[in-house]
Amino acid sequence: MLTRLYISNIVLIEKLNLEFGAGLNILTGETGAGKSILMDALALALGARSDAGLVRHGCDTASVIAEFDSIDDKLKSLLDENGIEFEDVLILRRTLSSDGKSRAWANDTPVSIKLLKQIGDNLVEIHGQFANHALLNPATHRESLDLFGIKNNTNYNQLLLCVNKNYQEYYNAQKRLDELRETLQKSASEREFLEHNVRELESLNVQIGEEEMLSTKRTAMMNAEKDAAILSDAAAELNPHGTSLESVIFSVAHILERIKTDPNPYSEQIDALYNAAQIVSDVAEKLTPTDVDTATLDEIEERLFAIRAAARKHRVSADELPEKLKQMSAELNAIENSDAELKKLTADMANKKSEFEKSAAGLSSARIAAGEMLRKQILAELPDLKLGAADFIVSRTDATPSAHGIDDVVFMIKTNPGMPFAPLHRAASGGELARFMLALRVVLADGGNAHTFVFDEIDTGISGATASAVGNRLNRLAKSSQALVITHSAQVAGYADKHFKISKHSANDTTTTDVAEIHGDDRINEIARIISGAQITPESLATARTLIKNN
């Protein structure tokens, strides 16, 4: 519900702070007082296209603030999606510069004008002779009919939920079937590829960690082979001329022992030579190279090459080859079992489709019944609104299956006998359309997303009983939703829960528009003015009192 509207420097309005209430808020005033400016300002706060001409002459900027105290779940979701916090109050603010630049905020969060309009469309619905929102768009008619159906049929909402559930299951089954069919189209070429690679990897039978183990073993064997060559070289040095160094040293020591001097002066050297000969013997024995199994090394290198080649081919690490084999085996198995799976998914999809079509047909029947009920209630409203010759139907045609069923719904009217039915926005204009939309909104009360309805001079061109009928229906609508009504009709004004008077004042070459809530005698005088004009008569005062009392 719109609780406050603050306007600054919009055309003739310098400063204005209006507090609206629940029920029927009526705005009256003389022609030219500036009633349309209020509508332009409110529309600006709700995301309408900006116009630099709205900025008051001599001012650099203008602003409008609209405050709302409640929102529905649909709007709450929209705010959440865009990071806009809501706690009890939603404040929409719009500024407009004299150079045409415009900015907008929702609860102090900067928003685009497009988002502001989305928010505004969920809060307020504006009706007038030449402008109308929501119900003129055929895209809203199915939802409006469903909300009407829910209000009048306790099983209707269950039908909607059932159709939504069955469609999702049908859609998912169809998606799985399509994916399998797509796989089958590729399977002919992929089967041969998978079979070859599965055989190759199964034959290779790579184990996790095997590459690292083989690499380590290969390095060790290659080092052993190099060490054997080094040892061989060292042993050759100990036997440079075909005679072992040990024999040479031993022979030298033996010759020295033959010295006749007693004691032998070289006995220590002889002992050292014998020791050296033993050392050389020991070293020579230890330097004998160990044979390296070259066949085993070749096998290791061949295995490593095969593993690494397979890893490169499949663009994975060697340790990921077992998982790759598992994956390709599963794909091959799926292809080989695809015929059975195809039959299974086809049957499942057919069952889900049948369940959806059955529930959608039930919903279609409920919509047809709701449409007949809606038509009956609308036609009952029309005679009092001077639309007795008009007719209304709810057109249902087949639509592409969706979570909402299989129905396209369009509200159709004709205003004169003999004329063909046509969608709302094509079949009537001006006051006729405005009054018809009022009747539709009254019947659909509690069935719309907007909490606030604005009616701009929809009573133009009517009087007497018709004007009273319009006021009665506005009052009925306002019982469940807030309504703001700009009117020239005393009969409509008499129904007000809150009455605002719009007036224009000129002083010192400056003209301003003011709006004030009126009560008591001021309200009686304003309604009397509407009845008799500038010259208020006792009769018009009496009529005004009667209108207020009776309403």
Secondary structure by P-SEA (a helix, b strand, c coil): cccbbbbcccccccbbbbbbbccbbbbbbcccccaaaaaaaaaaaaccccccccccccccccbbbbbbccccaaaaaaaaaaccccccbbbbbbbbcccbbbbbbcccccccaaaaaaaaaacccccccccccccccccaaaaaaaaaaaacccaaaaaaaaaaaaaaaaaaaaaaaaaaaaaaaaaaaaaaaaaaaaaaaaaaccccaaaaaaaaaaaaaaaaaaaaaaaaaaaaaaccccccaaaaaaaaaaaaaccccccccaaaaaaaaaaaaaaaaaaaaaacccccaaaaaaaaaaaaaaaaaaaaaacccccaaaaaaaaaaaaaaaaaaaaaaaaaaaaaaaaaaaaaaaaaaaaaaaaaaaaaaaaaaaaaaccccccccbbbbbbbbbccccccccbbbbbbbbccccccccccccccccaaaaaaaaaaaaaacccccccbbbbccccccccaaaaaaaaaaaaaaaccbbbbbbcccaaaaaaccbbbbbbccccccbbbbbbbbbcaaaaaaaaaaaaccccccaaaaaaaaaaaaac
